[in-house]
Amino acid sequence: MKQSNPVLDKTIVAALFVFVAFSMVSITIAQVACGIGAGLWILRTQLTGTWAEQRWPLGIPFLLFVVACLVAVANAYDPSYSYKPLKKSIEILIFFWVLNCIKENSLRESLSQTLILSATLAGLFGIYQAWSDGVHLGTRVEGTLSVYMTFAGLLMMVAILTLSQIMFRRPMQLWIWLSLGIIIICLIFTLSRQAWFGFMIGLVFLVFIWKKKILWLTPFLVLTIYFASPSPVQDRLKNMLNEKDQTFVMRMALWSGGLEIFKDNPLTGCGFRCVDLVHSKYPDPTGYIKKIRGMHNNFIQLAVDTGIFGLATWIWIWLCFYRLLYKRAKHPESNPRENWAVFGSSAAGLAFLAGGCFESNFYDSEVTMVLYFIIALPFAGSNDSFPFKSSSVKPI
């Protein structure tokens, strides 16, 4: 076996820092960093002959999902139109790149805090936008990105990761509290209710694990935020339960139309972006399907695009993920100092899934790239106790 190349090692670590630093700012720079870092990781592994030492948790579920996507495109309504989104499958490499290249817990913590700092700076810019343009639906805070929903989805997950550090990491730095406040305020100003919902689900999970006796404070927290918020935020919160709310009516129309398309293509779907081509064949009294052509729901969107095969394998990834983290948390040799990564990753995943019930955030590369980084954290680091090795941990 050849010795590791220090130049490659340092370049890979630099790529990791560039990736997390620019994930909240520029998808182009973040993707370039991923490409360089993942490519060098593969090169280093080949040069050092250490393929057997690489860890591949969730490897089988991820592989089956990629196969399901390939089958969906092969059987698509128009394969030549549906094949381009397959490039999103490459983003899965981020998960394995991160967990195999972060060898030390100190590096994992530094990268996580770099992501939090990046989100804090982006949040400050978003708050400046709210101060200069006002907070209302016409000028929703987009921060450092071009789409408010993408920005909100990123803030949601990083806020959950920040909370996990406050609750479970010791010693806890005081600046983390300031970052959390900035990120949450900016998240509120995006007026993105699906991100608010995802954040609340993640928050409830973390509090339940941390100190379940104070869960009863959650309604008071929501009420405090409600009364302290400007009127557009209050209106958005009130309309969450209003069945006549325009966005709710829109989503119901999209979900109903999506299920009709799924019924005609139940096994492998009609291919990515197929709604662009087939929507005219289905009733669309509201016109929303023709206008939006996305389902605003990860589960329905995947069912339409990849059928039962794709949806089942995607759900299986998450079942395996939470099974592994449950085993990690319950293992007698687990280190309590690892809890911030285990529970923070679990909560961020729940927030993503909850928000994805009202938005197709899985199709948003900026969001999924950061998601793969966060859910890789429990598998990364030294893992001295109960290591996640491919030989010792098997998927469901």
ZALUMDO-48284 format. One record per residue (C-alpha): x, y, z negated; residue in three letters; residue number from 0. Coordinates in nm, 2 decimals, decimal comma. Layout:
site x:X&y:Y&z:Z&aa:ALA&i:NUM
...
END
This chain:
site x:0,00&y:0,00&z:0,00&aa:MET&i:0
site x:0,13&y:0,34&z:0,09&aa:LYS&i:1
site x:0,15&y:0,63&z:-0,15&aa:GLN&i:2
site x:-0,11&y:0,90&z:-0,13&aa:SER&i:3
site x:-0,01&y:1,21&z:0,06&aa:ASN&i:4
site x:0,00&y:1,52&z:-0,17&aa:PRO&i:5
site x:-0,07&y:1,76&z:0,12&aa:VAL&i:6
site x:-0,39&y:1,56&z:0,21&aa:LEU&i:7
site x:-0,50&y:1,54&z:-0,15&aa:ASP&i:8
site x:-0,46&y:1,92&z:-0,20&aa:LYS&i:9
site x:-0,64&y:2,00&z:0,13&aa:THR&i:10
site x:-0,93&y:1,77&z:0,04&aa:ILE&i:11
site x:-0,97&y:1,95&z:-0,30&aa:VAL&i:12
site x:-0,95&y:2,29&z:-0,13&aa:ALA&i:13
site x:-1,22&y:2,18&z:0,12&aa:ALA&i:14
site x:-1,44&y:2,08&z:-0,18&aa:LEU&i:15
site x:-1,40&y:2,42&z:-0,34&aa:PHE&i:16
site x:-1,47&y:2,60&z:-0,01&aa:VAL&i:17
site x:-1,78&y:2,38&z:0,04&aa:PHE&i:18
site x:-1,94&y:2,46&z:-0,30&aa:VAL&i:19
site x:-1,83&y:2,83&z:-0,29&aa:ALA&i:20
site x:-2,00&y:2,89&z:0,05&aa:PHE&i:21
site x:-2,30&y:2,66&z:0,02&aa:SER&i:22
site x:-2,50&y:2,96&z:-0,10&aa:MET&i:23
site x:-2,36&y:3,19&z:0,16&aa:VAL&i:24
site x:-2,28&y:3,04&z:0,49&aa:SER&i:25
site x:-2,39&y:2,70&z:0,62&aa:ILE&i:26
site x:-2,13&y:2,72&z:0,90&aa:THR&i:27
site x:-1,84&y:2,76&z:0,67&aa:ILE&i:28
site x:-1,98&y:2,49&z:0,43&aa:ALA&i:29
site x:-2,02&y:2,25&z:0,73&aa:GLN&i:30
site x:-1,67&y:2,31&z:0,85&aa:VAL&i:31
site x:-1,53&y:2,25&z:0,50&aa:ALA&i:32
site x:-1,73&y:1,92&z:0,49&aa:CYS&i:33
site x:-1,61&y:1,81&z:0,82&aa:GLY&i:34
site x:-1,24&y:1,88&z:0,74&aa:ILE&i:35
site x:-1,27&y:1,74&z:0,39&aa:GLY&i:36
site x:-1,46&y:1,42&z:0,48&aa:ALA&i:37
site x:-1,23&y:1,36&z:0,78&aa:GLY&i:38
site x:-0,92&y:1,39&z:0,57&aa:LEU&i:39
site x:-1,07&y:1,16&z:0,31&aa:TRP&i:40
site x:-1,12&y:0,89&z:0,57&aa:ILE&i:41
site x:-0,77&y:0,95&z:0,71&aa:LEU&i:42
site x:-0,62&y:0,93&z:0,37&aa:ARG&i:43
site x:-0,80&y:0,61&z:0,29&aa:THR&i:44
site x:-0,68&y:0,46&z:0,62&aa:GLN&i:45
site x:-0,32&y:0,57&z:0,57&aa:LEU&i:46
site x:-0,30&y:0,44&z:0,21&aa:THR&i:47
site x:-0,50&y:0,12&z:0,28&aa:GLY&i:48
site x:-0,74&y:0,19&z:-0,01&aa:THR&i:49
site x:-1,07&y:0,11&z:0,15&aa:TRP&i:50
site x:-1,13&y:-0,16&z:-0,11&aa:ALA&i:51
site x:-1,09&y:0,10&z:-0,39&aa:GLU&i:52
site x:-1,36&y:0,33&z:-0,25&aa:GLN&i:53
site x:-1,69&y:0,34&z:-0,42&aa:ARG&i:54
site x:-2,02&y:0,30&z:-0,23&aa:TRP&i:55
site x:-2,32&y:0,32&z:-0,47&aa:PRO&i:56
site x:-2,64&y:0,35&z:-0,27&aa:LEU&i:57
site x:-2,45&y:0,24&z:0,04&aa:GLY&i:58
site x:-2,71&y:-0,02&z:0,15&aa:ILE&i:59
site x:-3,02&y:0,20&z:0,09&aa:PRO&i:60
site x:-2,85&y:0,49&z:0,28&aa:PHE&i:61
site x:-2,75&y:0,25&z:0,56&aa:LEU&i:62
site x:-3,10&y:0,11&z:0,60&aa:LEU&i:63
site x:-3,24&y:0,46&z:0,61&aa:PHE&i:64
site x:-3,00&y:0,56&z:0,89&aa:VAL&i:65
site x:-3,10&y:0,24&z:1,08&aa:VAL&i:66
site x:-3,47&y:0,33&z:1,03&aa:ALA&i:67
site x:-3,40&y:0,68&z:1,18&aa:CYS&i:68
site x:-3,22&y:0,52&z:1,48&aa:LEU&i:69
site x:-3,51&y:0,28&z:1,54&aa:VAL&i:70
site x:-3,76&y:0,57&z:1,51&aa:ALA&i:71
site x:-3,57&y:0,76&z:1,78&aa:VAL&i:72
site x:-3,54&y:0,45&z:2,00&aa:ALA&i:73
site x:-3,92&y:0,41&z:1,98&aa:ASN&i:74
site x:-4,00&y:0,78&z:1,99&aa:ALA&i:75
site x:-4,27&y:0,94&z:2,21&aa:TYR&i:76
site x:-3,97&y:1,10&z:2,39&aa:ASP&i:77
site x:-3,63&y:0,97&z:2,27&aa:PRO&i:78
site x:-3,45&y:1,24&z:2,47&aa:SER&i:79
site x:-3,63&y:1,51&z:2,26&aa:TYR&i:80
site x:-3,60&y:1,33&z:1,93&aa:SER&i:81
site x:-3,24&y:1,23&z:1,91&aa:TYR&i:82
site x:-3,08&y:1,56&z:1,82&aa:LYS&i:83
site x:-3,20&y:1,56&z:1,45&aa:PRO&i:84
site x:-3,01&y:1,23&z:1,41&aa:LEU&i:85
site x:-2,70&y:1,45&z:1,34&aa:LYS&i:86
site x:-2,85&y:1,51&z:0,99&aa:LYS&i:87
site x:-2,75&y:1,15&z:0,91&aa:SER&i:88
site x:-2,39&y:1,26&z:0,90&aa:ILE&i:89
site x:-2,47&y:1,48&z:0,60&aa:GLU&i:90
site x:-2,50&y:1,16&z:0,39&aa:ILE&i:91
site x:-2,12&y:1,14&z:0,41&aa:LEU&i:92
site x:-2,11&y:1,44&z:0,17&aa:ILE&i:93
site x:-2,24&y:1,21&z:-0,11&aa:PHE&i:94
site x:-1,96&y:0,95&z:-0,06&aa:PHE&i:95
site x:-1,69&y:1,22&z:0,01&aa:TRP&i:96
site x:-1,77&y:1,39&z:-0,32&aa:VAL&i:97
site x:-1,78&y:1,09&z:-0,54&aa:LEU&i:98
site x:-1,46&y:0,93&z:-0,39&aa:ASN&i:99
site x:-1,25&y:1,25&z:-0,39&aa:CYS&i:100
site x:-1,34&y:1,39&z:-0,73&aa:ILE&i:101
site x:-1,11&y:1,17&z:-0,94&aa:LYS&i:102
site x:-1,10&y:1,38&z:-1,26&aa:GLU&i:103
site x:-1,38&y:1,50&z:-1,48&aa:ASN&i:104
site x:-1,21&y:1,84&z:-1,50&aa:SER&i:105
site x:-1,23&y:1,88&z:-1,13&aa:LEU&i:106
site x:-1,59&y:1,78&z:-1,13&aa:ARG&i:107
site x:-1,67&y:2,05&z:-1,39&aa:GLU&i:108
site x:-1,47&y:2,31&z:-1,20&aa:SER&i:109
site x:-1,66&y:2,24&z:-0,88&aa:LEU&i:110
site x:-1,99&y:2,24&z:-1,06&aa:SER&i:111
site x:-1,92&y:2,58&z:-1,22&aa:GLN&i:112
site x:-1,80&y:2,72&z:-0,89&aa:THR&i:113
site x:-2,14&y:2,63&z:-0,74&aa:LEU&i:114
site x:-2,31&y:2,80&z:-1,04&aa:ILE&i:115
site x:-2,09&y:3,11&z:-0,99&aa:LEU&i:116
site x:-2,17&y:3,12&z:-0,62&aa:SER&i:117
site x:-2,55&y:3,09&z:-0,70&aa:ALA&i:118
site x:-2,51&y:3,37&z:-0,96&aa:THR&i:119
site x:-2,35&y:3,61&z:-0,71&aa:LEU&i:120
site x:-2,62&y:3,52&z:-0,45&aa:ALA&i:121
site x:-2,88&y:3,57&z:-0,72&aa:GLY&i:122
site x:-2,74&y:3,92&z:-0,79&aa:LEU&i:123
site x:-2,77&y:4,00&z:-0,43&aa:PHE&i:124
site x:-3,12&y:3,87&z:-0,42&aa:GLY&i:125
site x:-3,22&y:4,08&z:-0,72&aa:ILE&i:126
site x:-3,07&y:4,39&z:-0,55&aa:TYR&i:127
site x:-3,29&y:4,31&z:-0,25&aa:GLN&i:128
site x:-3,60&y:4,29&z:-0,48&aa:ALA&i:129
site x:-3,50&y:4,62&z:-0,64&aa:TRP&i:130
site x:-3,45&y:4,80&z:-0,30&aa:SER&i:131
site x:-3,73&y:4,65&z:-0,10&aa:ASP&i:132
site x:-3,98&y:4,56&z:-0,37&aa:GLY&i:133
site x:-4,13&y:4,22&z:-0,46&aa:VAL&i:134
site x:-4,41&y:4,12&z:-0,23&aa:HIS&i:135
site x:-4,49&y:3,87&z:0,04&aa:LEU&i:136
site x:-4,39&y:4,11&z:0,32&aa:GLY&i:137
site x:-4,03&y:4,13&z:0,20&aa:THR&i:138
site x:-3,96&y:3,80&z:0,02&aa:ARG&i:139
site x:-3,61&y:3,77&z:-0,13&aa:VAL&i:140
site x:-3,38&y:3,58&z:0,11&aa:GLU&i:141
site x:-3,06&y:3,65&z:-0,07&aa:GLY&i:142
site x:-2,75&y:3,55&z:0,13&aa:THR&i:143
site x:-2,95&y:3,33&z:0,36&aa:LEU&i:144
site x:-3,20&y:3,40&z:0,64&aa:SER&i:145
site x:-3,50&y:3,20&z:0,51&aa:VAL&i:146
site x:-3,65&y:3,26&z:0,16&aa:TYR&i:147
site x:-3,77&y:2,90&z:0,12&aa:MET&i:148
site x:-3,41&y:2,77&z:0,18&aa:THR&i:149
site x:-3,27&y:3,02&z:-0,06&aa:PHE&i:150
site x:-3,53&y:2,93&z:-0,32&aa:ALA&i:151
site x:-3,46&y:2,56&z:-0,28&aa:GLY&i:152
site x:-3,09&y:2,61&z:-0,35&aa:LEU&i:153
site x:-3,16&y:2,83&z:-0,65&aa:LEU&i:154
site x:-3,40&y:2,57&z:-0,79&aa:MET&i:155
site x:-3,14&y:2,29&z:-0,79&aa:MET&i:156
site x:-2,85&y:2,50&z:-0,91&aa:VAL&i:157
site x:-3,07&y:2,64&z:-1,19&aa:ALA&i:158
site x:-3,14&y:2,28&z:-1,30&aa:ILE&i:159
site x:-2,77&y:2,20&z:-1,29&aa:LEU&i:160
site x:-2,70&y:2,51&z:-1,50&aa:THR&i:161
site x:-2,96&y:2,41&z:-1,75&aa:LEU&i:162
site x:-2,81&y:2,07&z:-1,79&aa:SER&i:163
site x:-2,47&y:2,22&z:-1,87&aa:GLN&i:164
site x:-2,63&y:2,44&z:-2,14&aa:ILE&i:165
site x:-2,81&y:2,15&z:-2,30&aa:MET&i:166
site x:-2,56&y:1,87&z:-2,27&aa:PHE&i:167
site x:-2,21&y:1,99&z:-2,20&aa:ARG&i:168
site x:-1,98&y:2,08&z:-2,49&aa:ARG&i:169
site x:-1,82&y:2,32&z:-2,54&aa:PRO&i:170
site x:-2,07&y:2,53&z:-2,35&aa:MET&i:171
site x:-1,94&y:2,87&z:-2,21&aa:GLN&i:172
site x:-2,16&y:3,17&z:-2,29&aa:LEU&i:173
site x:-2,14&y:3,30&z:-1,94&aa:TRP&i:174
site x:-2,35&y:3,00&z:-1,83&aa:ILE&i:175
site x:-2,65&y:3,16&z:-2,01&aa:TRP&i:176
site x:-2,61&y:3,48&z:-1,81&aa:LEU&i:177
site x:-2,59&y:3,29&z:-1,48&aa:SER&i:178
site x:-2,90&y:3,10&z:-1,57&aa:LEU&i:179
site x:-3,09&y:3,42&z:-1,63&aa:GLY&i:180
site x:-2,98&y:3,57&z:-1,30&aa:ILE&i:181
site x:-3,06&y:3,26&z:-1,10&aa:ILE&i:182
site x:-3,41&y:3,22&z:-1,26&aa:ILE&i:183
site x:-3,50&y:3,59&z:-1,21&aa:ILE&i:184
site x:-3,40&y:3,57&z:-0,84&aa:CYS&i:185
site x:-3,59&y:3,24&z:-0,80&aa:LEU&i:186
site x:-3,90&y:3,41&z:-0,93&aa:ILE&i:187
site x:-3,85&y:3,70&z:-0,69&aa:PHE&i:188
site x:-3,85&y:3,46&z:-0,39&aa:THR&i:189
site x:-4,22&y:3,40&z:-0,45&aa:LEU&i:190
site x:-4,17&y:3,04&z:-0,35&aa:SER&i:191
site x:-4,42&y:2,84&z:-0,55&aa:ARG&i:192
site x:-4,29&y:2,50&z:-0,43&aa:GLN&i:193
site x:-3,95&y:2,59&z:-0,58&aa:ALA&i:194
site x:-4,11&y:2,71&z:-0,90&aa:TRP&i:195
site x:-4,30&y:2,38&z:-0,92&aa:PHE&i:196
site x:-3,98&y:2,18&z:-0,86&aa:GLY&i:197
site x:-3,79&y:2,38&z:-1,12&aa:PHE&i:198
site x:-4,07&y:2,33&z:-1,38&aa:MET&i:199
site x:-4,06&y:1,95&z:-1,32&aa:ILE&i:200
site x:-3,68&y:1,95&z:-1,36&aa:GLY&i:201
site x:-3,71&y:2,17&z:-1,67&aa:LEU&i:202
site x:-3,97&y:1,94&z:-1,84&aa:VAL&i:203
site x:-3,75&y:1,64&z:-1,77&aa:PHE&i:204
site x:-3,44&y:1,79&z:-1,92&aa:LEU&i:205
site x:-3,63&y:1,92&z:-2,23&aa:VAL&i:206
site x:-3,78&y:1,58&z:-2,28&aa:PHE&i:207
site x:-3,44&y:1,41&z:-2,28&aa:ILE&i:208
site x:-3,28&y:1,69&z:-2,48&aa:TRP&i:209
site x:-3,53&y:1,77&z:-2,75&aa:LYS&i:210
site x:-3,88&y:1,65&z:-2,67&aa:LYS&i:211
site x:-4,03&y:1,81&z:-2,98&aa:LYS&i:212
site x:-4,00&y:2,15&z:-2,82&aa:ILE&i:213
site x:-4,19&y:2,05&z:-2,50&aa:LEU&i:214
site x:-4,49&y:2,23&z:-2,65&aa:TRP&i:215
site x:-4,31&y:2,55&z:-2,59&aa:LEU&i:216
site x:-4,33&y:2,51&z:-2,21&aa:THR&i:217
site x:-4,68&y:2,67&z:-2,17&aa:PRO&i:218
site x:-4,56&y:2,97&z:-2,38&aa:PHE&i:219
site x:-4,26&y:3,00&z:-2,15&aa:LEU&i:220
site x:-4,48&y:3,00&z:-1,84&aa:VAL&i:221
site x:-4,71&y:3,26&z:-2,00&aa:LEU&i:222
site x:-4,42&y:3,48&z:-2,10&aa:THR&i:223
site x:-4,28&y:3,47&z:-1,74&aa:ILE&i:224
site x:-4,63&y:3,54&z:-1,61&aa:TYR&i:225
site x:-4,69&y:3,85&z:-1,82&aa:PHE&i:226
site x:-4,33&y:3,98&z:-1,77&aa:ALA&i:227
site x:-4,35&y:3,95&z:-1,40&aa:SER&i:228
site x:-4,46&y:4,20&z:-1,14&aa:PRO&i:229
site x:-4,81&y:4,17&z:-1,00&aa:SER&i:230
site x:-4,71&y:3,98&z:-0,68&aa:PRO&i:231
site x:-4,56&y:3,71&z:-0,89&aa:VAL&i:232
site x:-4,87&y:3,70&z:-1,11&aa:GLN&i:233
site x:-5,09&y:3,67&z:-0,80&aa:ASP&i:234
site x:-4,88&y:3,38&z:-0,67&aa:ARG&i:235
site x:-4,91&y:3,20&z:-1,00&aa:LEU&i:236
site x:-5,29&y:3,25&z:-1,02&aa:LYS&i:237
site x:-5,35&y:3,14&z:-0,67&aa:ASN&i:238
site x:-5,16&y:2,81&z:-0,72&aa:MET&i:239
site x:-5,49&y:2,66&z:-0,85&aa:LEU&i:240
site x:-5,71&y:2,84&z:-0,60&aa:ASN&i:241
site x:-5,84&y:2,59&z:-0,34&aa:GLU&i:242
site x:-5,92&y:2,89&z:-0,11&aa:LYS&i:243
site x:-5,56&y:3,01&z:-0,11&aa:ASP&i:244
site x:-5,44&y:3,05&z:0,25&aa:GLN&i:245
site x:-5,12&y:2,85&z:0,21&aa:THR&i:246
site x:-5,31&y:2,57&z:0,04&aa:PHE&i:247
site x:-5,56&y:2,56&z:0,32&aa:VAL&i:248
site x:-5,28&y:2,56&z:0,57&aa:MET&i:249
site x:-5,10&y:2,26&z:0,40&aa:ARG&i:250
site x:-5,42&y:2,06&z:0,38&aa:MET&i:251
site x:-5,48&y:2,11&z:0,75&aa:ALA&i:252
site x:-5,12&y:2,01&z:0,83&aa:LEU&i:253
site x:-5,13&y:1,70&z:0,60&aa:TRP&i:254
site x:-5,46&y:1,59&z:0,75&aa:SER&i:255
site x:-5,33&y:1,62&z:1,10&aa:GLY&i:256
site x:-5,00&y:1,45&z:1,01&aa:GLY&i:257
site x:-5,19&y:1,15&z:0,87&aa:LEU&i:258
site x:-5,38&y:1,12&z:1,19&aa:GLU&i:259
site x:-5,06&y:1,11&z:1,39&aa:ILE&i:260
site x:-4,91&y:0,85&z:1,15&aa:PHE&i:261
site x:-5,21&y:0,62&z:1,19&aa:LYS&i:262
site x:-5,13&y:0,59&z:1,56&aa:ASP&i:263
site x:-4,76&y:0,53&z:1,50&aa:ASN&i:264
site x:-4,75&y:0,35&z:1,16&aa:PRO&i:265
site x:-4,44&y:0,13&z:1,18&aa:LEU&i:266
site x:-4,16&y:0,34&z:1,33&aa:THR&i:267
site x:-4,33&y:0,68&z:1,37&aa:GLY&i:268
site x:-4,33&y:0,88&z:1,69&aa:CYS&i:269
site x:-3,97&y:1,02&z:1,65&aa:GLY&i:270
site x:-3,83&y:1,34&z:1,51&aa:PHE&i:271
site x:-3,99&y:1,66&z:1,64&aa:ARG&i:272
site x:-4,26&y:1,45&z:1,80&aa:CYS&i:273
site x:-4,54&y:1,68&z:1,67&aa:VAL&i:274
site x:-4,41&y:1,94&z:1,92&aa:ASP&i:275
site x:-4,52&y:1,70&z:2,20&aa:LEU&i:276
site x:-4,83&y:1,52&z:2,07&aa:VAL&i:277
site x:-5,01&y:1,79&z:1,86&aa:HIS&i:278
site x:-5,24&y:1,87&z:2,15&aa:SER&i:279
site x:-5,38&y:1,52&z:2,15&aa:LYS&i:280
site x:-5,53&y:1,56&z:1,80&aa:TYR&i:281
site x:-5,80&y:1,78&z:1,66&aa:PRO&i:282
site x:-5,66&y:2,11&z:1,53&aa:ASP&i:283
site x:-5,96&y:2,33&z:1,43&aa:PRO&i:284
site x:-5,75&y:2,57&z:1,23&aa:THR&i:285
site x:-5,46&y:2,60&z:1,48&aa:GLY&i:286
site x:-5,20&y:2,54&z:1,21&aa:TYR&i:287
site x:-5,06&y:2,22&z:1,36&aa:ILE&i:288
site x:-4,99&y:2,39&z:1,69&aa:LYS&i:289
site x:-4,85&y:2,70&z:1,52&aa:LYS&i:290
site x:-4,62&y:2,54&z:1,26&aa:ILE&i:291
site x:-4,57&y:2,18&z:1,38&aa:ARG&i:292
site x:-4,42&y:2,08&z:1,05&aa:GLY&i:293
site x:-4,60&y:1,90&z:0,77&aa:MET&i:294
site x:-4,47&y:2,10&z:0,47&aa:HIS&i:295
site x:-4,44&y:1,76&z:0,29&aa:ASN&i:296
site x:-4,13&y:1,53&z:0,30&aa:ASN&i:297
site x:-4,33&y:1,21&z:0,26&aa:PHE&i:298
site x:-4,59&y:1,29&z:0,53&aa:ILE&i:299
site x:-4,32&y:1,43&z:0,76&aa:GLN&i:300
site x:-4,10&y:1,12&z:0,73&aa:LEU&i:301
site x:-4,41&y:0,90&z:0,78&aa:ALA&i:302
site x:-4,49&y:1,09&z:1,10&aa:VAL&i:303
site x:-4,13&y:1,09&z:1,23&aa:ASP&i:304
site x:-4,00&y:0,75&z:1,11&aa:THR&i:305
site x:-4,31&y:0,55&z:1,01&aa:GLY&i:306
site x:-4,34&y:0,31&z:0,72&aa:ILE&i:307
site x:-3,99&y:0,18&z:0,78&aa:PHE&i:308
site x:-3,82&y:0,52&z:0,75&aa:GLY&i:309
site x:-4,04&y:0,64&z:0,46&aa:LEU&i:310
site x:-3,99&y:0,31&z:0,26&aa:ALA&i:311
site x:-3,61&y:0,32&z:0,30&aa:THR&i:312
site x:-3,60&y:0,69&z:0,20&aa:TRP&i:313
site x:-3,80&y:0,61&z:-0,12&aa:ILE&i:314
site x:-3,58&y:0,31&z:-0,19&aa:TRP&i:315
site x:-3,28&y:0,54&z:-0,19&aa:ILE&i:316
site x:-3,43&y:0,73&z:-0,48&aa:TRP&i:317
site x:-3,55&y:0,42&z:-0,67&aa:LEU&i:318
site x:-3,19&y:0,29&z:-0,65&aa:CYS&i:319
site x:-3,05&y:0,62&z:-0,75&aa:PHE&i:320
site x:-3,26&y:0,65&z:-1,07&aa:TYR&i:321
site x:-3,21&y:0,28&z:-1,15&aa:ARG&i:322
site x:-2,83&y:0,34&z:-1,15&aa:LEU&i:323
site x:-2,85&y:0,65&z:-1,36&aa:LEU&i:324
site x:-3,09&y:0,48&z:-1,61&aa:TYR&i:325
site x:-2,83&y:0,20&z:-1,64&aa:LYS&i:326
site x:-2,56&y:0,46&z:-1,69&aa:ARG&i:327
site x:-2,75&y:0,64&z:-1,96&aa:ALA&i:328
site x:-2,84&y:0,33&z:-2,15&aa:LYS&i:329
site x:-2,51&y:0,15&z:-2,12&aa:HIS&i:330
site x:-2,35&y:0,11&z:-2,47&aa:PRO&i:331
site x:-2,01&y:0,23&z:-2,35&aa:GLU&i:332
site x:-2,15&y:0,55&z:-2,18&aa:SER&i:333
site x:-1,98&y:0,87&z:-2,28&aa:ASN&i:334
site x:-2,21&y:1,15&z:-2,41&aa:PRO&i:335
site x:-1,98&y:1,40&z:-2,25&aa:ARG&i:336
site x:-2,11&y:1,27&z:-1,91&aa:GLU&i:337
site x:-2,47&y:1,34&z:-1,99&aa:ASN&i:338
site x:-2,47&y:1,69&z:-1,83&aa:TRP&i:339
site x:-2,39&y:1,53&z:-1,49&aa:ALA&i:340
site x:-2,62&y:1,23&z:-1,53&aa:VAL&i:341
site x:-2,93&y:1,42&z:-1,66&aa:PHE&i:342
site x:-2,86&y:1,73&z:-1,45&aa:GLY&i:343
site x:-2,84&y:1,52&z:-1,13&aa:SER&i:344
site x:-3,15&y:1,33&z:-1,23&aa:SER&i:345
site x:-3,34&y:1,65&z:-1,29&aa:ALA&i:346
site x:-3,22&y:1,82&z:-0,97&aa:ALA&i:347
site x:-3,34&y:1,52&z:-0,78&aa:GLY&i:348
site x:-3,68&y:1,53&z:-0,94&aa:LEU&i:349
site x:-3,70&y:1,91&z:-0,86&aa:ALA&i:350
site x:-3,61&y:1,84&z:-0,50&aa:PHE&i:351
site x:-3,87&y:1,56&z:-0,47&aa:LEU&i:352
site x:-4,14&y:1,77&z:-0,65&aa:ALA&i:353
site x:-4,07&y:2,08&z:-0,43&aa:GLY&i:354
site x:-4,07&y:1,85&z:-0,13&aa:GLY&i:355
site x:-4,44&y:1,77&z:-0,19&aa:CYS&i:356
site x:-4,52&y:2,11&z:-0,06&aa:PHE&i:357
site x:-4,22&y:2,18&z:0,17&aa:GLU&i:358
site x:-4,02&y:1,97&z:0,41&aa:SER&i:359
site x:-3,70&y:2,06&z:0,23&aa:ASN&i:360
site x:-3,53&y:1,73&z:0,33&aa:PHE&i:361
site x:-3,51&y:1,87&z:0,68&aa:TYR&i:362
site x:-3,33&y:2,18&z:0,56&aa:ASP&i:363
site x:-2,95&y:2,12&z:0,60&aa:SER&i:364
site x:-2,85&y:2,39&z:0,35&aa:GLU&i:365
site x:-3,06&y:2,23&z:0,08&aa:VAL&i:366
site x:-2,97&y:1,86&z:0,15&aa:THR&i:367
site x:-2,60&y:1,94&z:0,16&aa:MET&i:368
site x:-2,61&y:2,08&z:-0,19&aa:VAL&i:369
site x:-2,84&y:1,80&z:-0,30&aa:LEU&i:370
site x:-2,59&y:1,54&z:-0,19&aa:TYR&i:371
site x:-2,32&y:1,72&z:-0,38&aa:PHE&i:372
site x:-2,53&y:1,73&z:-0,70&aa:ILE&i:373
site x:-2,65&y:1,38&z:-0,70&aa:ILE&i:374
site x:-2,30&y:1,25&z:-0,64&aa:ALA&i:375
site x:-2,17&y:1,41&z:-0,96&aa:LEU&i:376
site x:-2,26&y:1,13&z:-1,20&aa:PRO&i:377
site x:-2,07&y:0,89&z:-0,97&aa:PHE&i:378
site x:-1,76&y:1,11&z:-0,95&aa:ALA&i:379
site x:-1,48&y:1,19&z:-1,20&aa:GLY&i:380
site x:-1,27&y:0,94&z:-1,39&aa:SER&i:381
site x:-1,57&y:0,72&z:-1,50&aa:ASN&i:382
site x:-1,35&y:0,56&z:-1,76&aa:ASP&i:383
site x:-1,66&y:0,41&z:-1,92&aa:SER&i:384
site x:-1,90&y:0,20&z:-1,71&aa:PHE&i:385
site x:-1,75&y:0,29&z:-1,37&aa:PRO&i:386
site x:-1,97&y:0,30&z:-1,07&aa:PHE&i:387
site x:-1,77&y:0,06&z:-0,85&aa:LYS&i:388
site x:-1,93&y:-0,10&z:-0,55&aa:SER&i:389
site x:-1,83&y:-0,44&z:-0,69&aa:SER&i:390
site x:-1,99&y:-0,39&z:-1,03&aa:SER&i:391
site x:-2,30&y:-0,20&z:-0,95&aa:VAL&i:392
site x:-2,54&y:-0,34&z:-0,69&aa:LYS&i:393
site x:-2,84&y:-0,16&z:-0,55&aa:PRO&i:394
site x:-3,19&y:-0,30&z:-0,59&aa:ILE&i:395
END
